[in-house]
Amino acid sequence: QVQLVESGGGLVQPGGSLRLSCAASGSIFSRYAMGWYRQAPGKQREWVASIISGGSTNYADSVKGRFTISRDNAKNTVYLQMNSLKPEDTAVYYCNAYDSPYNTHYWGQGTQVTVSS
């Protein structure tokens, strides 16, 4: 079982930046593909970005060039650096870990990001 704890959300003005963190329990963090998802009020949860164990990254078109996902395997932590934030980025952001040998997803509890003036 893996526990994921997100932090770093908050209120920011348009054009501002935030860095989200997700700390994972367990000793096999480096094996997991890690991702960030978000869910805005009244909308379905959507994928934002992901990073595999080898470090390759992928981004949704809506955040490409503004968000950066990274991981520190020594700290069992994945990050999401969010720059040039827009009001449409407002959502609850969730951390996800995918353990491919067992086809199992783990989710954090979410952290609220609000972009507003």
ROSE-4610 file (N, C-alpha, C; in Angstrom, 1 decimal, always signed):
// ROSE-4610
residu = [Q/Q/Q/V/V/V/Q/Q/Q/L/L/L/V/V/V/E/E/E/S/S/S/G/G/G/G/G/G/G/G/G/L/L/L/V/V/V/Q/Q/Q/P/P/P/G/G/G/G/G/G/S/S/S/L/L/L/R/R/R/L/L/L/S/S/S/C/C/C/A/A/A/A/A/A/S/S/S/G/G/G/S/S/S/I/I/I/F/F/F/S/S/S/R/R/R/Y/Y/Y/A/A/A/M/M/M/G/G/G/W/W/W/Y/Y/Y/R/R/R/Q/Q/Q/A/A/A/P/P/P/G/G/G/K/K/K/Q/Q/Q/R/R/R/E/E/E/W/W/W/V/V/V/A/A/A/S/S/S/I/I/I/I/I/I/S/S/S/G/G/G/G/G/G/S/S/S/T/T/T/N/N/N/Y/Y/Y/A/A/A/D/D/D/S/S/S/V/V/V/K/K/K/G/G/G/R/R/R/F/F/F/T/T/T/I/I/I/S/S/S/R/R/R/D/D/D/N/N/N/A/A/A/K/K/K/N/N/N/T/T/T/V/V/V/Y/Y/Y/L/L/L/Q/Q/Q/M/M/M/N/N/N/S/S/S/L/L/L/K/K/K/P/P/P/E/E/E/D/D/D/T/T/T/A/A/A/V/V/V/Y/Y/Y/Y/Y/Y/C/C/C/N/N/N/A/A/A/Y/Y/Y/D/D/D/S/S/S/P/P/P/Y/Y/Y/N/N/N/T/T/T/H/H/H/Y/Y/Y/W/W/W/G/G/G/Q/Q/Q/G/G/G/T/T/T/Q/Q/Q/V/V/V/T/T/T/V/V/V/S/S/S/S/S/S]
num = [1/1/1/2/2/2/3/3/3/4/4/4/5/5/5/6/6/6/7/7/7/8/8/8/9/9/9/10/10/10/11/11/11/12/12/12/13/13/13/14/14/14/15/15/15/16/16/16/17/17/17/18/18/18/19/19/19/20/20/20/21/21/21/22/22/22/23/23/23/24/24/24/25/25/25/26/26/26/27/27/27/28/28/28/29/29/29/30/30/30/31/31/31/32/32/32/33/33/33/34/34/34/35/35/35/36/36/36/37/37/37/38/38/38/39/39/39/40/40/40/41/41/41/42/42/42/43/43/43/44/44/44/45/45/45/46/46/46/47/47/47/48/48/48/49/49/49/50/50/50/51/51/51/52/52/52/53/53/53/54/54/54/55/55/55/56/56/56/57/57/57/58/58/58/59/59/59/60/60/60/61/61/61/62/62/62/63/63/63/64/64/64/65/65/65/66/66/66/67/67/67/68/68/68/69/69/69/70/70/70/71/71/71/72/72/72/73/73/73/74/74/74/75/75/75/76/76/76/77/77/77/78/78/78/79/79/79/80/80/80/81/81/81/82/82/82/83/83/83/84/84/84/85/85/85/86/86/86/87/87/87/88/88/88/89/89/89/90/90/90/91/91/91/92/92/92/93/93/93/94/94/94/95/95/95/96/96/96/97/97/97/98/98/98/99/99/99/100/100/100/101/101/101/102/102/102/103/103/103/104/104/104/105/105/105/106/106/106/107/107/107/108/108/108/109/109/109/110/110/110/111/111/111/112/112/112/113/113/113/114/114/114/115/115/115/116/116/116/117/117/117]
x = [+0.8/+0.0/+0.9/+0.5/+1.2/+0.3/+0.9/+0.2/+0.8/+0.0/+0.5/-0.1/+0.7/+0.3/+0.8/-0.2/+0.1/+0.2/+0.9/+1.0/+1.4/+1.2/+1.7/+0.6/-0.7/-1.8/-2.0/-2.9/-3.3/-3.9/-4.0/-4.6/-3.4/-3.5/-2.5/-3.2/-2.6/-3.1/-2.8/-3.6/-3.2/-1.8/-1.1/+0.3/+1.3/+0.8/+1.7/+2.1/+2.8/+3.4/+3.1/+3.1/+3.0/+3.8/+4.2/+4.9/+4.2/+3.6/+3.0/+4.0/+3.8/+4.7/+3.8/+4.3/+3.6/+4.6/+4.5/+5.4/+4.7/+5.5/+5.0/+5.7/+4.9/+5.4/+6.0/+6.7/+7.2/+8.6/+9.2/+10.6/+10.8/+9.7/+9.8/+9.3/+9.4/+8.9/+9.5/+10.8/+11.4/+10.8/+10.1/+9.5/+8.2/+7.6/+6.3/+6.4/+5.4/+5.1/+4.3/+4.6/+3.9/+3.2/+2.1/+1.3/+0.6/+0.2/-0.7/-2.0/-3.1/-4.4/-5.1/-6.1/-6.9/-8.4/-9.2/-10.6/-11.2/-11.8/-12.5/-13.9/-14.5/-15.9/-16.8/-17.6/-18.5/-17.9/-16.6/-15.9/-15.3/-15.0/-14.3/-12.9/-12.3/-10.9/-10.1/-9.1/-8.3/-6.8/-6.1/-4.7/-4.0/-2.9/-2.1/-0.7/+0.0/+1.3/+1.8/+2.8/+3.3/+4.8/+5.4/+6.8/+7.1/+7.8/+8.1/+9.3/+9.6/+10.8/+12.1/+12.2/+13.4/+13.5/+12.4/+12.5/+11.8/+11.4/+10.7/+9.3/+9.0/+7.8/+6.8/+5.5/+4.5/+3.5/+3.0/+2.1/+0.8/-0.3/-1.5/-1.2/-1.8/-1.6/-1.9/-2.9/-3.3/-2.3/-1.3/-0.3/+1.1/+1.3/+2.6/+3.3/+4.5/+5.2/+5.1/+4.1/+3.9/+4.1/+3.9/+4.0/+5.2/+5.9/+7.0/+6.9/+6.9/+6.8/+8.2/+8.6/+9.9/+9.8/+10.8/+10.8/+12.1/+12.1/+13.3/+13.2/+13.8/+13.6/+14.2/+15.2/+15.8/+14.9/+14.0/+13.0/+11.6/+11.5/+10.1/+9.1/+9.5/+8.6/+8.6/+7.4/+7.2/+6.7/+7.1/+6.7/+6.0/+5.2/+4.6/+4.8/+5.8/+6.0/+5.0/+4.2/+3.2/+3.5/+3.7/+4.0/+2.9/+2.9/+1.9/+0.5/+0.1/-1.2/-2.3/-3.4/-4.6/-5.8/-6.8/-8.0/-8.5/-8.4/-8.9/-8.0/-6.9/-6.1/-6.7/-7.7/-8.3/-8.9/-8.5/-9.0/-8.4/-8.9/-8.2/-7.2/-6.0/-4.9/-4.6/-4.6/-4.3/-3.0/-2.3/-1.1/-1.5/-0.9/-1.2/+0.1/+0.1/+1.2/+0.7/+1.4/+1.0/+2.1/+1.7/+2.6/+2.3/+3.0/+2.7/+2.7/+3.7/+3.6/+2.3/+1.6/+0.4/-0.8/-0.6/-1.7/-2.5/-1.9/-2.5/-2.2/-3.3/-3.2/-3.4/-2.6/-2.8/-3.0/-3.9/-4.2/-4.0/-3.6/-3.6/-4.9/-5.0/-6.3/-6.6/-5.6/-5.8/-5.5/-5.1/-4.8/-5.4/-6.0/-6.8/-5.8/-6.0/-5.3/-6.4/-6.3/-7.2/-6.5/-6.8/-6.1/-7.2/-7.0/-8.0/-7.4/-7.9/-7.4/-8.3]
y = [-1.2/+0.0/+1.2/+2.2/+3.5/+4.6/+5.5/+6.7/+7.9/+8.8/+10.0/+11.2/+12.2/+13.4/+14.6/+15.3/+16.5/+17.7/+18.7/+20.0/+21.1/+22.3/+23.4/+24.2/+23.8/+24.5/+25.8/+26.6/+27.9/+28.8/+30.1/+31.1/+31.9/+32.1/+32.9/+33.8/+34.9/+35.8/+35.2/+35.6/+35.2/+35.7/+34.8/+35.1/+34.6/+34.2/+33.8/+32.3/+31.9/+30.6/+29.8/+28.5/+27.7/+26.4/+25.8/+24.5/+23.5/+22.5/+21.4/+20.3/+19.7/+18.5/+17.3/+16.2/+14.9/+14.0/+13.7/+12.8/+11.4/+10.4/+9.0/+8.2/+7.3/+6.3/+5.1/+4.3/+3.1/+3.2/+2.0/+2.0/+1.8/+1.7/+1.4/+2.5/+3.7/+4.9/+5.0/+4.7/+4.9/+4.0/+3.0/+2.1/+2.7/+3.6/+4.1/+5.2/+5.1/+6.3/+7.2/+8.5/+9.4/+10.5/+10.9/+11.9/+12.9/+13.9/+14.9/+15.0/+15.0/+15.2/+16.4/+16.9/+18.0/+17.8/+18.4/+18.3/+19.7/+20.4/+21.6/+21.4/+22.3/+22.1/+21.8/+20.8/+20.4/+19.8/+19.5/+18.8/+17.5/+16.7/+15.4/+15.6/+14.7/+14.8/+14.6/+15.4/+15.3/+15.2/+14.5/+14.3/+15.7/+15.9/+17.2/+16.9/+16.0/+15.7/+14.4/+13.7/+12.5/+12.4/+11.6/+11.3/+9.9/+9.2/+7.8/+7.6/+6.4/+6.1/+6.6/+6.5/+7.0/+8.5/+9.2/+10.6/+11.3/+10.5/+11.1/+11.7/+12.8/+13.5/+13.7/+13.9/+14.2/+15.2/+16.1/+17.1/+17.2/+17.6/+18.0/+19.3/+19.4/+20.6/+21.9/+21.8/+23.0/+23.6/+22.8/+23.2/+23.2/+22.7/+22.5/+23.9/+24.0/+25.2/+26.1/+25.7/+26.5/+25.7/+24.4/+23.5/+22.6/+22.2/+21.3/+20.2/+19.0/+17.9/+17.3/+17.0/+16.5/+15.5/+14.7/+13.8/+13.7/+13.4/+13.2/+11.9/+10.8/+9.5/+9.3/+10.1/+10.0/+10.5/+11.4/+11.9/+11.4/+10.4/+9.8/+10.9/+11.9/+13.1/+13.4/+13.8/+14.4/+15.8/+16.6/+18.0/+18.5/+19.5/+20.2/+21.7/+22.2/+23.6/+24.2/+25.2/+25.8/+27.3/+27.7/+29.1/+29.7/+31.0/+31.7/+31.1/+31.0/+30.4/+31.3/+30.6/+31.2/+30.8/+31.6/+31.2/+29.8/+29.4/+28.1/+27.0/+27.3/+26.3/+26.0/+26.7/+26.5/+25.1/+24.3/+23.0/+22.4/+21.2/+20.4/+19.5/+19.5/+18.8/+17.5/+16.4/+15.1/+14.5/+13.9/+13.1/+11.7/+11.0/+9.7/+8.9/+7.7/+6.7/+5.5/+5.1/+3.9/+2.8/+1.7/+0.5/-0.5/-0.4/-1.1/-2.7/-3.2/-4.7/-5.2/-4.4/-4.8/-4.1/-3.2/-2.5/-1.8/-1.1/-0.5/+1.0/+1.8/+3.2/+3.6/+4.6/+5.1/+6.6/+7.2/+8.6/+9.3/+10.6/+11.4/+12.0/+12.8/+13.4/+14.7/+15.2/+16.4/+17.7/+18.7/+20.0/+21.1/+22.1/+23.1/+24.2/+24.5/+25.6/+26.5/+27.8/+28.8/+29.9/+30.2/+31.3/+32.4/+33.5/+34.6/+35.9/+37.0/+38.3/+38.9]
z = [+0.0/+0.0/+0.0/-0.8/-0.9/-0.4/+0.4/+0.8/+0.1/-0.4/-1.1/-0.4/-0.1/+0.6/-0.2/-0.7/-1.5/-0.6/-1.0/-0.3/-1.3/-0.9/-1.8/-2.5/-2.3/-3.0/-2.3/-2.9/-2.3/-3.3/-2.9/-3.7/-4.3/-5.6/-6.3/-7.4/-7.7/-8.7/-10.1/-11.1/-12.5/-12.8/-13.5/-13.8/-12.8/-11.6/-10.5/-10.7/-9.6/-9.6/-8.3/-8.4/-7.2/-7.5/-6.5/-6.6/-5.7/-6.3/-5.6/-5.3/-4.1/-3.8/-3.4/-3.7/-3.3/-2.7/-1.4/-0.7/-0.7/-1.0/-1.1/+0.0/+0.6/+1.5/+0.8/+1.4/+0.8/+0.2/-0.1/-0.5/-2.0/-2.7/-4.1/-5.0/-4.5/-5.2/-6.5/-6.7/-8.0/-9.1/-8.7/-9.7/-10.3/-9.6/-10.0/-11.1/-12.0/-12.8/-12.0/-11.9/-11.1/-12.0/-11.5/-12.3/-11.5/-12.1/-11.5/-12.3/-11.7/-12.3/-11.6/-12.2/-11.6/-11.9/-10.9/-11.1/-10.7/-11.7/-11.5/-11.1/-10.4/-10.0/-11.2/-11.1/-12.2/-13.4/-13.3/-14.4/-14.0/-15.0/-14.7/-14.4/-13.7/-13.4/-14.7/-14.9/-16.1/-15.8/-16.7/-16.5/-16.8/-16.1/-16.3/-16.8/-16.0/-16.4/-15.8/-16.3/-15.8/-16.0/-15.2/-15.2/-14.9/-15.7/-15.5/-14.7/-14.3/-13.4/-14.1/-15.4/-16.0/-16.2/-15.9/-15.9/-17.1/-18.1/-19.2/-18.8/-19.4/-19.0/-20.1/-19.8/-20.7/-20.1/-20.9/-20.4/-21.3/-20.6/-21.3/-22.1/-23.3/-24.1/-23.4/-22.5/-21.8/-20.8/-20.4/-19.5/-20.0/-21.2/-21.8/-21.9/-21.5/-21.5/-20.3/-19.4/-18.2/-16.9/-17.0/-15.9/-16.1/-15.0/-15.1/-14.0/-14.4/-13.4/-13.2/-12.0/-11.7/-10.5/-10.3/-9.1/-8.5/-7.2/-6.4/-5.8/-6.4/-5.8/-4.5/-4.1/-2.8/-1.7/-2.1/-1.1/-1.3/-2.2/-2.5/-2.8/-3.6/-3.8/-5.3/-5.7/-7.0/-6.9/-7.8/-7.8/-9.1/-8.9/-10.1/-9.9/-10.7/-10.8/-11.8/-11.3/-12.1/-12.3/-13.5/-13.8/-14.7/-14.7/-15.6/-15.4/-14.2/-13.8/-14.4/-14.8/-15.3/-14.5/-14.5/-13.7/-14.1/-15.3/-15.7/-15.1/-14.5/-13.8/-12.4/-12.0/-10.7/-10.6/-9.6/-9.5/-8.2/-7.9/-6.9/-7.6/-7.2/-7.9/-7.1/-7.8/-7.2/-7.7/-6.8/-7.1/-7.4/-8.3/-8.7/-8.8/-8.3/-8.5/-9.2/-10.2/-10.9/-10.8/-10.2/-10.0/-11.1/-12.2/-13.4/-13.3/-12.5/-12.4/-11.8/-11.0/-10.4/-11.0/-12.0/-12.6/-11.5/-10.6/-9.5/-9.4/-9.2/-9.1/-7.6/-7.2/-5.8/-6.0/-5.1/-5.2/-3.9/-3.9/-2.8/-2.5/-1.4/-1.0/-1.8/-2.5/-3.3/-2.5/-3.3/-2.7/-3.7/-3.0/-3.8/-4.4/-5.6/-6.3/-6.8/-6.4/-6.8/-7.4/-8.7/-9.4/-9.6/-8.9/-8.9/-8.5/-9.0/-8.6/-7.5]
